[in-house]
């Protein structure tokens, strides 16, 4: 699929892919090719990485 425009994450590099999850245009640096996701969606898809980790002791 061909995309055109700037990366919607860094807004400085040309977009090369569109996120399969949210549709964000992303440059090479902000696209996880193995997952087909932009950096933002990829961070949410990886359990245990990021600031909103689930506290398993609260249940």
C-alpha distance matrix in Angstrom:
0.0 3.8 6.5 10.1 13.4 15.5 15.3 17.0 19.2 20.8 20.1 20.8 17.9 14.6 11.7 9.2 7.7 8.4 11.4 11.5 15.0 15.5 12.3 13.6 11.7 12.9 13.9 14.6 18.0 17.1 14.4 15.7 13.4 16.0 15.9 12.4 14.3 15.2 18.7 20.5 19.3 19.8 23.3 24.1 22.9 25.3 28.8 31.5 29.5 29.7 32.5 32.7 34.0 35.9 39.7 40.7 44.3 44.2 44.5
3.8 0.0 3.8 6.9 10.4 12.9 13.5 15.6 18.0 19.2 18.0 18.3 15.5 11.9 9.6 7.6 7.6 8.9 12.5 13.6 16.8 16.6 13.0 13.4 10.8 12.1 12.6 13.8 17.3 16.7 14.7 16.8 14.8 17.9 18.1 14.5 15.8 15.8 19.1 20.9 20.4 21.0 24.3 25.4 24.7 26.9 30.5 33.0 30.6 30.5 33.2 33.6 35.2 37.4 41.1 42.4 46.0 45.8 46.4
6.5 3.8 0.0 3.8 6.9 9.4 10.1 12.0 14.7 15.9 14.4 15.1 12.7 9.2 6.7 6.1 6.3 7.1 10.9 12.9 15.6 14.6 10.9 10.6 7.6 9.3 10.2 12.4 15.4 14.5 13.1 15.9 14.7 18.2 17.8 14.2 14.6 13.8 17.0 18.5 18.5 19.5 22.4 23.6 23.4 25.7 29.3 31.5 28.9 28.4 30.8 31.4 33.3 35.6 39.3 40.9 44.3 44.0 44.7
10.1 6.9 3.8 0.0 3.8 7.0 9.0 11.1 14.2 14.7 12.5 12.8 10.9 7.3 6.2 7.3 8.8 9.7 13.4 15.8 18.1 16.4 12.8 11.7 8.3 10.0 10.4 13.1 15.8 15.1 14.7 17.9 17.3 20.9 20.6 17.1 17.0 15.4 18.1 19.6 20.2 21.4 23.9 25.2 25.5 27.7 31.3 33.2 30.3 29.5 31.6 32.5 34.6 37.2 40.8 42.6 46.0 45.5 46.5
13.4 10.4 6.9 3.8 0.0 3.8 6.8 8.6 11.7 11.9 9.2 9.8 8.7 5.9 5.7 8.6 10.2 10.8 13.9 16.9 18.5 16.3 13.1 11.0 7.7 9.3 9.7 13.1 15.0 14.1 14.6 18.2 18.4 22.0 21.5 18.3 17.3 15.1 17.2 18.4 19.6 21.1 23.0 24.5 25.3 27.4 30.8 32.4 29.3 28.1 29.9 31.0 33.5 36.1 39.6 41.8 45.0 44.4 45.6
15.5 12.9 9.4 7.0 3.8 0.0 3.8 6.1 8.6 8.2 5.6 6.3 5.7 4.5 4.9 8.7 10.4 11.1 13.5 17.1 18.2 15.9 13.3 10.3 7.2 7.5 7.6 11.2 12.3 11.5 12.9 16.7 17.5 21.1 20.6 17.8 16.3 13.4 14.9 16.0 17.9 19.2 20.7 22.5 23.7 25.4 28.8 30.0 26.7 25.3 27.1 28.5 31.0 33.9 37.2 39.6 42.6 42.1 43.6
15.3 13.5 10.1 9.0 6.8 3.8 0.0 3.8 5.4 5.8 5.0 6.5 5.7 5.7 4.5 7.9 8.8 9.3 10.9 14.7 15.5 13.4 11.4 7.9 5.3 4.4 5.1 8.9 9.4 8.0 9.6 13.4 14.7 18.2 17.5 14.9 13.0 9.9 11.1 12.4 14.4 15.5 17.0 18.9 20.1 21.7 25.1 26.3 23.0 21.6 23.5 25.0 27.3 30.3 33.6 35.9 39.0 38.6 40.1
17.0 15.6 12.0 11.1 8.6 6.1 3.8 0.0 3.8 6.0 5.2 8.5 9.0 9.3 7.8 11.0 10.8 9.9 10.6 14.3 14.2 11.5 10.0 6.3 5.5 6.1 8.3 11.9 11.8 9.3 11.0 14.5 16.3 19.5 18.0 15.6 13.0 9.7 10.8 10.9 12.9 14.9 16.0 17.3 19.0 21.0 24.0 25.2 22.0 20.2 21.7 22.8 25.5 28.3 31.6 34.0 37.0 36.3 37.9
19.2 18.0 14.7 14.2 11.7 8.6 5.4 3.8 0.0 3.8 5.7 8.5 9.2 10.7 9.5 12.3 12.0 11.5 11.3 15.0 14.6 12.3 11.8 8.0 7.8 6.6 8.2 11.1 9.8 7.1 9.8 13.0 15.6 18.4 17.0 15.3 12.3 8.6 8.4 8.5 11.4 12.9 13.3 15.1 17.1 18.6 21.5 22.3 18.9 17.1 18.5 20.1 22.7 25.7 28.9 31.5 34.4 33.9 35.6
20.8 19.2 15.9 14.7 11.9 8.2 5.8 6.0 3.8 0.0 3.8 5.4 6.9 9.6 9.8 12.8 13.6 14.0 14.4 18.2 18.1 16.0 15.1 11.3 10.2 8.3 8.2 10.9 9.2 7.9 11.3 14.7 17.1 20.1 19.3 17.8 15.1 11.4 10.6 11.4 14.6 15.6 15.7 18.0 20.0 20.9 23.9 24.3 20.7 18.9 20.3 22.4 24.9 28.2 31.2 33.9 36.6 36.3 38.3
20.1 18.0 14.4 12.5 9.2 5.6 5.0 5.2 5.7 3.8 0.0 3.8 6.2 8.2 8.9 12.5 13.8 14.1 15.2 19.0 19.2 16.6 15.1 11.4 9.7 9.0 9.0 12.4 11.7 10.7 13.4 17.1 19.0 22.3 21.5 19.4 17.0 13.4 13.5 14.1 17.0 18.3 18.8 20.8 22.7 24.1 27.1 27.7 24.2 22.3 23.6 25.4 28.1 31.2 34.3 37.0 39.8 39.2 41.1
20.8 18.3 15.1 12.8 9.8 6.3 6.5 8.5 8.5 5.4 3.8 0.0 3.8 6.8 9.1 12.4 14.5 15.7 17.3 21.1 21.7 19.6 17.8 14.2 11.8 10.3 8.9 11.7 11.1 11.3 14.1 17.8 19.3 22.8 22.6 20.6 18.7 15.2 15.1 16.5 19.4 20.1 20.7 23.1 24.8 25.7 28.9 29.4 25.7 24.1 25.7 27.8 30.3 33.6 36.6 39.2 42.0 41.7 43.7
17.9 15.5 12.7 10.9 8.7 5.7 5.7 9.0 9.2 6.9 6.2 3.8 0.0 3.8 6.4 9.1 11.7 13.7 15.5 19.2 20.5 18.9 16.8 13.5 10.4 8.4 6.0 8.5 8.8 9.7 11.8 15.4 16.5 20.1 20.3 18.2 16.8 13.8 14.1 16.2 18.6 18.9 20.1 22.7 23.8 24.7 28.1 28.9 25.3 24.3 26.3 28.3 30.5 33.7 36.9 39.2 42.2 42.2 43.9
14.6 11.9 9.2 7.3 5.9 4.5 5.7 9.3 10.7 9.6 8.2 6.8 3.8 0.0 3.8 6.4 9.5 11.6 14.3 17.7 19.5 18.0 15.3 12.5 8.9 7.8 5.8 8.5 10.3 10.8 11.9 15.4 15.7 19.5 19.8 17.1 16.3 13.8 15.1 17.2 19.0 19.4 21.2 23.5 24.2 25.5 29.1 30.3 27.0 26.1 28.3 30.0 32.0 35.1 38.4 40.6 43.8 43.6 45.1
11.7 9.6 6.7 6.2 5.7 4.9 4.5 7.8 9.5 9.8 8.9 9.1 6.4 3.8 0.0 3.8 5.9 7.8 10.6 13.9 15.8 14.5 11.7 9.3 5.6 4.8 4.2 7.4 9.7 9.1 9.3 12.9 13.0 16.8 16.6 13.7 13.0 10.8 12.8 14.8 16.0 16.6 18.8 20.8 21.2 22.9 26.5 28.0 24.9 24.2 26.5 27.8 29.8 32.6 36.1 38.1 41.4 41.2 42.5
9.2 7.6 6.1 7.3 8.6 8.7 7.9 11.0 12.3 12.8 12.5 12.4 9.1 6.4 3.8 0.0 3.8 7.2 10.1 12.8 15.5 15.0 12.2 10.7 7.3 6.1 5.2 6.4 9.8 9.7 8.5 11.4 10.5 14.3 14.7 11.8 12.0 10.9 13.2 15.7 16.2 16.3 19.0 21.0 20.8 22.3 26.1 27.9 25.0 24.9 27.6 28.7 30.3 33.0 36.6 38.2 41.6 41.7 42.7
7.7 7.6 6.3 8.8 10.2 10.4 8.8 10.8 12.0 13.6 13.8 14.5 11.7 9.5 5.9 3.8 0.0 3.8 6.6 9.1 11.8 11.8 9.1 8.3 5.9 5.5 6.7 7.7 10.6 9.4 7.2 9.6 8.6 12.2 11.9 8.5 8.9 8.4 11.5 13.7 13.5 13.8 16.9 18.3 17.8 19.8 23.5 25.7 23.1 23.0 25.8 26.5 28.0 30.4 34.1 35.5 39.1 39.0 39.8
8.4 8.9 7.1 9.7 10.8 11.1 9.3 9.9 11.5 14.0 14.1 15.7 13.7 11.6 7.8 7.2 3.8 0.0 3.8 6.3 8.7 8.3 5.4 5.5 4.5 6.1 8.9 10.7 12.8 10.5 8.4 10.6 10.2 13.2 11.8 8.2 7.8 7.5 11.2 12.4 11.6 12.8 15.9 16.7 16.4 18.9 22.4 24.8 22.4 22.1 24.6 24.8 26.5 28.7 32.4 33.9 37.4 37.0 37.7
11.4 12.5 10.9 13.4 13.9 13.5 10.9 10.6 11.3 14.4 15.2 17.3 15.5 14.3 10.6 10.1 6.6 3.8 0.0 3.8 5.4 5.7 4.6 5.2 6.5 7.2 10.4 11.6 12.9 9.9 7.5 8.9 9.4 11.6 9.3 6.1 4.6 5.1 8.9 9.6 8.1 9.5 12.7 13.1 12.7 15.4 18.8 21.3 19.2 18.9 21.4 21.4 23.0 25.0 28.7 30.1 33.6 33.3 33.9
11.5 13.6 12.9 15.8 16.9 17.1 14.7 14.3 15.0 18.2 19.0 21.1 19.2 17.7 13.9 12.8 9.1 6.3 3.8 0.0 3.8 6.2 5.9 8.3 9.9 10.9 13.9 14.6 16.1 13.3 10.4 10.5 10.3 11.5 8.7 5.8 5.8 8.1 11.6 11.9 9.3 10.5 14.0 13.6 12.4 15.5 18.6 21.6 20.0 20.2 22.7 22.2 23.4 24.9 28.7 29.6 33.3 32.9 33.1
15.0 16.8 15.6 18.1 18.5 18.2 15.5 14.2 14.6 18.1 19.2 21.7 20.5 19.5 15.8 15.5 11.8 8.7 5.4 3.8 0.0 3.8 6.0 8.2 11.1 12.1 15.5 16.5 17.2 13.9 11.7 11.8 12.6 13.4 10.0 8.1 6.4 8.2 11.1 10.2 7.1 9.4 12.3 11.0 10.3 13.9 16.5 19.5 18.2 17.9 20.1 19.2 20.5 21.9 25.7 26.7 30.3 29.7 29.9
15.5 16.6 14.6 16.4 16.3 15.9 13.4 11.5 12.3 16.0 16.6 19.6 18.9 18.0 14.5 15.0 11.8 8.3 5.7 6.2 3.8 0.0 3.8 5.6 9.1 10.9 14.6 16.5 17.0 13.4 12.1 13.3 14.5 16.0 12.8 10.6 8.2 8.2 11.0 9.5 7.6 10.8 13.0 12.0 12.4 15.9 18.4 21.0 19.2 18.2 20.0 19.2 21.2 22.8 26.5 28.0 31.4 30.5 31.0
12.3 13.0 10.9 12.8 13.1 13.3 11.4 10.0 11.8 15.1 15.1 17.8 16.8 15.3 11.7 12.2 9.1 5.4 4.6 5.9 6.0 3.8 0.0 3.8 6.4 9.1 12.7 15.0 16.2 13.0 11.5 13.4 13.9 16.1 13.6 10.5 8.8 8.5 11.9 11.4 10.2 12.8 15.4 15.0 15.3 18.5 21.4 23.9 21.9 21.0 22.9 22.5 24.6 26.3 30.1 31.6 35.0 34.2 34.7
13.6 13.4 10.6 11.7 11.0 10.3 7.9 6.3 8.0 11.3 11.4 14.2 13.5 12.5 9.3 10.7 8.3 5.5 5.2 8.3 8.2 5.6 3.8 0.0 3.8 6.2 10.0 12.6 13.4 10.1 9.6 12.3 13.5 16.2 14.0 11.1 8.8 6.8 9.7 9.4 9.5 12.0 14.1 14.5 15.4 18.1 21.2 23.2 20.6 19.4 21.3 21.5 23.8 26.0 29.6 31.5 34.8 34.1 35.1
11.7 10.8 7.6 8.3 7.7 7.2 5.3 5.5 7.8 10.2 9.7 11.8 10.4 8.9 5.6 7.3 5.9 4.5 6.5 9.9 11.1 9.1 6.4 3.8 0.0 3.8 7.1 10.2 11.6 9.1 8.8 12.1 12.8 16.0 14.7 11.6 9.9 7.8 10.6 11.4 12.0 13.7 16.0 17.1 17.7 20.1 23.4 25.3 22.5 21.5 23.6 24.2 26.4 28.9 32.5 34.4 37.7 37.2 38.3
12.9 12.1 9.3 10.0 9.3 7.5 4.4 6.1 6.6 8.3 9.0 10.3 8.4 7.8 4.8 6.1 5.5 6.1 7.2 10.9 12.1 10.9 9.1 6.2 3.8 0.0 3.8 6.7 7.8 5.6 5.7 9.4 10.5 14.0 13.1 10.6 8.9 6.2 8.2 10.1 11.3 12.0 14.1 16.0 16.6 18.3 21.9 23.4 20.4 19.6 22.0 23.2 25.1 27.9 31.4 33.3 36.6 36.4 37.7
13.9 12.6 10.2 10.4 9.7 7.6 5.1 8.3 8.2 8.2 9.0 8.9 6.0 5.8 4.2 5.2 6.7 8.9 10.4 13.9 15.5 14.6 12.7 10.0 7.1 3.8 0.0 3.8 5.5 5.4 6.2 9.8 10.6 14.3 14.4 12.3 11.2 8.7 9.8 12.4 14.0 13.9 15.8 18.3 18.8 19.9 23.5 24.8 21.5 21.0 23.6 25.2 26.9 30.0 33.3 35.3 38.5 38.6 40.1
14.6 13.8 12.4 13.1 13.1 11.2 8.9 11.9 11.1 10.9 12.4 11.7 8.5 8.5 7.4 6.4 7.7 10.7 11.6 14.6 16.5 16.5 15.0 12.6 10.2 6.7 3.8 0.0 3.8 5.6 5.4 8.0 8.5 11.9 13.0 11.5 11.1 9.4 9.9 13.4 14.6 13.5 15.6 18.4 18.3 18.9 22.6 23.8 20.7 20.8 23.8 25.5 26.8 29.8 33.1 34.8 38.2 38.6 40.0
18.0 17.3 15.4 15.8 15.0 12.3 9.4 11.8 9.8 9.2 11.7 11.1 8.8 10.3 9.7 9.8 10.6 12.8 12.9 16.1 17.2 17.0 16.2 13.4 11.6 7.8 5.5 3.8 0.0 3.8 5.8 8.1 10.0 12.9 13.6 12.9 11.6 9.2 8.3 11.7 13.7 12.4 13.6 16.8 17.3 17.3 20.8 21.5 18.2 18.1 20.9 23.0 24.3 27.6 30.7 32.6 35.8 36.3 38.0
17.1 16.7 14.5 15.1 14.1 11.5 8.0 9.3 7.1 7.9 10.7 11.3 9.7 10.8 9.1 9.7 9.4 10.5 9.9 13.3 13.9 13.4 13.0 10.1 9.1 5.6 5.4 5.6 3.8 0.0 3.8 6.8 9.5 12.3 11.9 10.9 8.8 5.8 4.9 8.1 10.2 9.5 10.8 13.7 14.4 15.1 18.6 19.6 16.2 15.8 18.5 20.2 21.8 24.9 28.2 30.2 33.4 33.6 35.2
14.4 14.7 13.1 14.7 14.6 12.9 9.6 11.0 9.8 11.3 13.4 14.1 11.8 11.9 9.3 8.5 7.2 8.4 7.5 10.4 11.7 12.1 11.5 9.6 8.8 5.7 6.2 5.4 5.8 3.8 0.0 3.8 5.9 8.9 8.6 7.3 5.9 4.4 5.5 8.8 9.4 8.3 10.8 13.3 13.1 14.1 17.8 19.4 16.6 16.7 19.8 21.0 22.2 25.0 28.5 30.1 33.5 33.8 35.0
15.7 16.8 15.9 17.9 18.2 16.7 13.4 14.5 13.0 14.7 17.1 17.8 15.4 15.4 12.9 11.4 9.6 10.6 8.9 10.5 11.8 13.3 13.4 12.3 12.1 9.4 9.8 8.0 8.1 6.8 3.8 0.0 3.8 5.5 5.5 5.8 5.4 6.0 6.4 9.7 9.2 6.8 9.7 12.2 11.1 11.6 15.4 17.2 14.8 15.8 19.2 20.2 20.8 23.4 26.8 28.0 31.6 32.2 33.2
13.4 14.8 14.7 17.3 18.4 17.5 14.7 16.3 15.6 17.1 19.0 19.3 16.5 15.7 13.0 10.5 8.6 10.2 9.4 10.3 12.6 14.5 13.9 13.5 12.8 10.5 10.6 8.5 10.0 9.5 5.9 3.8 0.0 3.8 5.4 4.9 6.8 8.5 9.9 13.0 12.0 9.9 13.2 15.2 13.5 14.2 18.0 20.2 18.1 19.3 22.8 23.6 24.0 26.4 29.8 30.7 34.4 35.1 35.8
16.0 17.9 18.2 20.9 22.0 21.1 18.2 19.5 18.4 20.1 22.3 22.8 20.1 19.5 16.8 14.3 12.2 13.2 11.6 11.5 13.4 16.0 16.1 16.2 16.0 14.0 14.3 11.9 12.9 12.3 8.9 5.5 3.8 0.0 3.8 5.8 8.1 10.6 11.5 14.3 12.6 9.9 13.1 14.8 12.2 12.5 16.0 18.5 17.0 18.9 22.5 23.0 22.8 24.9 28.3 28.7 32.4 33.4 33.8
15.9 18.1 17.8 20.6 21.5 20.6 17.5 18.0 17.0 19.3 21.5 22.6 20.3 19.8 16.6 14.7 11.9 11.8 9.3 8.7 10.0 12.8 13.6 14.0 14.7 13.1 14.4 13.0 13.6 11.9 8.6 5.5 5.4 3.8 0.0 3.8 5.3 8.6 9.8 11.8 9.4 7.1 10.7 11.7 9.1 10.2 13.7 16.6 15.2 16.8 20.2 20.3 20.3 22.2 25.7 26.3 30.0 30.7 31.0
12.4 14.5 14.2 17.1 18.3 17.8 14.9 15.6 15.3 17.8 19.4 20.6 18.2 17.1 13.7 11.8 8.5 8.2 6.1 5.8 8.1 10.6 10.5 11.1 11.6 10.6 12.3 11.5 12.9 10.9 7.3 5.8 4.9 5.8 3.8 0.0 3.8 7.1 9.7 11.6 9.4 8.4 12.2 13.1 11.1 13.1 16.6 19.4 17.7 18.7 21.9 21.9 22.5 24.5 28.1 28.9 32.6 32.9 33.3
14.3 15.8 14.6 17.0 17.3 16.3 13.0 13.0 12.3 15.1 17.0 18.7 16.8 16.3 13.0 12.0 8.9 7.8 4.6 5.8 6.4 8.2 8.8 8.8 9.9 8.9 11.2 11.1 11.6 8.8 5.9 5.4 6.8 8.1 5.3 3.8 0.0 3.8 6.5 7.9 5.8 5.5 9.2 10.1 9.0 11.2 14.8 17.3 15.3 15.7 18.6 18.8 19.8 21.9 25.6 26.8 30.4 30.5 31.2
15.2 15.8 13.8 15.4 15.1 13.4 9.9 9.7 8.6 11.4 13.4 15.2 13.8 13.8 10.8 10.9 8.4 7.5 5.1 8.1 8.2 8.2 8.5 6.8 7.8 6.2 8.7 9.4 9.2 5.8 4.4 6.0 8.5 10.6 8.6 7.1 3.8 0.0 3.8 5.5 5.5 6.0 8.6 10.2 10.5 12.4 15.9 17.8 15.1 14.7 17.4 18.1 19.6 22.2 25.8 27.5 30.9 30.9 31.9
18.7 19.1 17.0 18.1 17.2 14.9 11.1 10.8 8.4 10.6 13.5 15.1 14.1 15.1 12.8 13.2 11.5 11.2 8.9 11.6 11.1 11.0 11.9 9.7 10.6 8.2 9.8 9.9 8.3 4.9 5.5 6.4 9.9 11.5 9.8 9.7 6.5 3.8 0.0 3.8 5.6 5.0 6.1 8.8 9.8 10.7 14.1 15.3 12.2 11.7 14.5 15.7 17.2 20.2 23.6 25.5 28.8 28.9 30.4
20.5 20.9 18.5 19.6 18.4 16.0 12.4 10.9 8.5 11.4 14.1 16.5 16.2 17.2 14.8 15.7 13.7 12.4 9.6 11.9 10.2 9.5 11.4 9.4 11.4 10.1 12.4 13.4 11.7 8.1 8.8 9.7 13.0 14.3 11.8 11.6 7.9 5.5 3.8 0.0 3.8 5.5 5.3 6.7 8.9 10.5 13.2 14.4 11.5 10.1 12.3 13.1 15.1 17.9 21.4 23.5 26.7 26.4 27.9
19.3 20.4 18.5 20.2 19.6 17.9 14.4 12.9 11.4 14.6 17.0 19.4 18.6 19.0 16.0 16.2 13.5 11.6 8.1 9.3 7.1 7.6 10.2 9.5 12.0 11.3 14.0 14.6 13.7 10.2 9.4 9.2 12.0 12.6 9.4 9.4 5.8 5.5 5.6 3.8 0.0 3.8 5.4 5.1 6.2 8.9 11.7 13.9 11.7 11.1 13.5 13.4 14.9 17.2 20.8 22.5 25.9 25.6 26.6
19.8 21.0 19.5 21.4 21.1 19.2 15.5 14.9 12.9 15.6 18.3 20.1 18.9 19.4 16.6 16.3 13.8 12.8 9.5 10.5 9.4 10.8 12.8 12.0 13.7 12.0 13.9 13.5 12.4 9.5 8.3 6.8 9.9 9.9 7.1 8.4 5.5 6.0 5.0 5.5 3.8 0.0 3.8 5.4 4.9 6.4 9.9 12.0 9.8 10.3 13.5 13.8 14.5 17.0 20.6 21.9 25.5 25.7 26.7
23.3 24.3 22.4 23.9 23.0 20.7 17.0 16.0 13.3 15.7 18.8 20.7 20.1 21.2 18.8 19.0 16.9 15.9 12.7 14.0 12.3 13.0 15.4 14.1 16.0 14.1 15.8 15.6 13.6 10.8 10.8 9.7 13.2 13.1 10.7 12.2 9.2 8.6 6.1 5.3 5.4 3.8 0.0 3.8 5.5 5.5 8.3 9.4 6.6 6.5 9.7 10.5 11.4 14.3 17.7 19.5 22.8 23.1 24.5
24.1 25.4 23.6 25.2 24.5 22.5 18.9 17.3 15.1 18.0 20.8 23.1 22.7 23.5 20.8 21.0 18.3 16.7 13.1 13.6 11.0 12.0 15.0 14.5 17.1 16.0 18.3 18.4 16.8 13.7 13.3 12.2 15.2 14.8 11.7 13.1 10.1 10.2 8.8 6.7 5.1 5.4 3.8 0.0 3.8 5.6 7.2 9.1 7.6 7.2 9.6 8.9 9.9 12.1 15.8 17.4 20.8 20.7 21.8
22.9 24.7 23.4 25.5 25.3 23.7 20.1 19.0 17.1 20.0 22.7 24.8 23.8 24.2 21.2 20.8 17.8 16.4 12.7 12.4 10.3 12.4 15.3 15.4 17.7 16.6 18.8 18.3 17.3 14.4 13.1 11.1 13.5 12.2 9.1 11.1 9.0 10.5 9.8 8.9 6.2 4.9 5.5 3.8 0.0 3.8 6.3 9.3 8.7 9.8 12.6 11.7 11.7 13.4 17.0 17.9 21.6 21.8 22.4
25.3 26.9 25.7 27.7 27.4 25.4 21.7 21.0 18.6 20.9 24.1 25.7 24.7 25.5 22.9 22.3 19.8 18.9 15.4 15.5 13.9 15.9 18.5 18.1 20.1 18.3 19.9 18.9 17.3 15.1 14.1 11.6 14.2 12.5 10.2 13.1 11.2 12.4 10.7 10.5 8.9 6.4 5.5 5.6 3.8 0.0 3.8 6.4 5.9 8.2 11.5 11.3 10.4 12.5 15.7 16.5 20.1 21.0 21.9
28.8 30.5 29.3 31.3 30.8 28.8 25.1 24.0 21.5 23.9 27.1 28.9 28.1 29.1 26.5 26.1 23.5 22.4 18.8 18.6 16.5 18.4 21.4 21.2 23.4 21.9 23.5 22.6 20.8 18.6 17.8 15.4 18.0 16.0 13.7 16.6 14.8 15.9 14.1 13.2 11.7 9.9 8.3 7.2 6.3 3.8 0.0 3.8 5.6 8.1 10.7 9.7 7.7 9.2 12.3 12.8 16.4 17.5 18.3
31.5 33.0 31.5 33.2 32.4 30.0 26.3 25.2 22.3 24.3 27.7 29.4 28.9 30.3 28.0 27.9 25.7 24.8 21.3 21.6 19.5 21.0 23.9 23.2 25.3 23.4 24.8 23.8 21.5 19.6 19.4 17.2 20.2 18.5 16.6 19.4 17.3 17.8 15.3 14.4 13.9 12.0 9.4 9.1 9.3 6.4 3.8 0.0 3.8 6.6 8.7 8.5 5.9 8.2 10.6 11.6 14.8 16.2 17.7
29.5 30.6 28.9 30.3 29.3 26.7 23.0 22.0 18.9 20.7 24.2 25.7 25.3 27.0 24.9 25.0 23.1 22.4 19.2 20.0 18.2 19.2 21.9 20.6 22.5 20.4 21.5 20.7 18.2 16.2 16.6 14.8 18.1 17.0 15.2 17.7 15.3 15.1 12.2 11.5 11.7 9.8 6.6 7.6 8.7 5.9 5.6 3.8 0.0 3.8 7.0 8.2 7.2 10.4 13.1 14.8 17.8 18.9 20.7
29.7 30.5 28.4 29.5 28.1 25.3 21.6 20.2 17.1 18.9 22.3 24.1 24.3 26.1 24.2 24.9 23.0 22.1 18.9 20.2 17.9 18.2 21.0 19.4 21.5 19.6 21.0 20.8 18.1 15.8 16.7 15.8 19.3 18.9 16.8 18.7 15.7 14.7 11.7 10.1 11.1 10.3 6.5 7.2 9.8 8.2 8.1 6.6 3.8 0.0 3.8 5.8 6.6 10.3 12.9 15.4 18.2 18.6 20.8
32.5 33.2 30.8 31.6 29.9 27.1 23.5 21.7 18.5 20.3 23.6 25.7 26.3 28.3 26.5 27.6 25.8 24.6 21.4 22.7 20.1 20.0 22.9 21.3 23.6 22.0 23.6 23.8 20.9 18.5 19.8 19.2 22.8 22.5 20.2 21.9 18.6 17.4 14.5 12.3 13.5 13.5 9.7 9.6 12.6 11.5 10.7 8.7 7.0 3.8 0.0 3.8 5.8 9.3 11.4 14.5 16.7 16.7 19.3
32.7 33.6 31.4 32.5 31.0 28.5 25.0 22.8 20.1 22.4 25.4 27.8 28.3 30.0 27.8 28.7 26.5 24.8 21.4 22.2 19.2 19.2 22.5 21.5 24.2 23.2 25.2 25.5 23.0 20.2 21.0 20.2 23.6 23.0 20.3 21.9 18.8 18.1 15.7 13.1 13.4 13.8 10.5 8.9 11.7 11.3 9.7 8.5 8.2 5.8 3.8 0.0 3.8 6.3 9.0 12.1 14.5 13.9 16.2
34.0 35.2 33.3 34.6 33.5 31.0 27.3 25.5 22.7 24.9 28.1 30.3 30.5 32.0 29.8 30.3 28.0 26.5 23.0 23.4 20.5 21.2 24.6 23.8 26.4 25.1 26.9 26.8 24.3 21.8 22.2 20.8 24.0 22.8 20.3 22.5 19.8 19.6 17.2 15.1 14.9 14.5 11.4 9.9 11.7 10.4 7.7 5.9 7.2 6.6 5.8 3.8 0.0 3.8 6.4 9.0 11.8 12.1 14.2
35.9 37.4 35.6 37.2 36.1 33.9 30.3 28.3 25.7 28.2 31.2 33.6 33.7 35.1 32.6 33.0 30.4 28.7 25.0 24.9 21.9 22.8 26.3 26.0 28.9 27.9 30.0 29.8 27.6 24.9 25.0 23.4 26.4 24.9 22.2 24.5 21.9 22.2 20.2 17.9 17.2 17.0 14.3 12.1 13.4 12.5 9.2 8.2 10.4 10.3 9.3 6.3 3.8 0.0 3.8 5.9 8.8 8.8 10.5
39.7 41.1 39.3 40.8 39.6 37.2 33.6 31.6 28.9 31.2 34.3 36.6 36.9 38.4 36.1 36.6 34.1 32.4 28.7 28.7 25.7 26.5 30.1 29.6 32.5 31.4 33.3 33.1 30.7 28.2 28.5 26.8 29.8 28.3 25.7 28.1 25.6 25.8 23.6 21.4 20.8 20.6 17.7 15.8 17.0 15.7 12.3 10.6 13.1 12.9 11.4 9.0 6.4 3.8 0.0 3.8 5.5 5.9 8.4
40.7 42.4 40.9 42.6 41.8 39.6 35.9 34.0 31.5 33.9 37.0 39.2 39.2 40.6 38.1 38.2 35.5 33.9 30.1 29.6 26.7 28.0 31.6 31.5 34.4 33.3 35.3 34.8 32.6 30.2 30.1 28.0 30.7 28.7 26.3 28.9 26.8 27.5 25.5 23.5 22.5 21.9 19.5 17.4 17.9 16.5 12.8 11.6 14.8 15.4 14.5 12.1 9.0 5.9 3.8 0.0 3.8 5.6 6.6
44.3 46.0 44.3 46.0 45.0 42.6 39.0 37.0 34.4 36.6 39.8 42.0 42.2 43.8 41.4 41.6 39.1 37.4 33.6 33.3 30.3 31.4 35.0 34.8 37.7 36.6 38.5 38.2 35.8 33.4 33.5 31.6 34.4 32.4 30.0 32.6 30.4 30.9 28.8 26.7 25.9 25.5 22.8 20.8 21.6 20.1 16.4 14.8 17.8 18.2 16.7 14.5 11.8 8.8 5.5 3.8 0.0 3.8 5.6
44.2 45.8 44.0 45.5 44.4 42.1 38.6 36.3 33.9 36.3 39.2 41.7 42.2 43.6 41.2 41.7 39.0 37.0 33.3 32.9 29.7 30.5 34.2 34.1 37.2 36.4 38.6 38.6 36.3 33.6 33.8 32.2 35.1 33.4 30.7 32.9 30.5 30.9 28.9 26.4 25.6 25.7 23.1 20.7 21.8 21.0 17.5 16.2 18.9 18.6 16.7 13.9 12.1 8.8 5.9 5.6 3.8 0.0 3.8
44.5 46.4 44.7 46.5 45.6 43.6 40.1 37.9 35.6 38.3 41.1 43.7 43.9 45.1 42.5 42.7 39.8 37.7 33.9 33.1 29.9 31.0 34.7 35.1 38.3 37.7 40.1 40.0 38.0 35.2 35.0 33.2 35.8 33.8 31.0 33.3 31.2 31.9 30.4 27.9 26.6 26.7 24.5 21.8 22.4 21.9 18.3 17.7 20.7 20.8 19.3 16.2 14.2 10.5 8.4 6.6 5.6 3.8 0.0
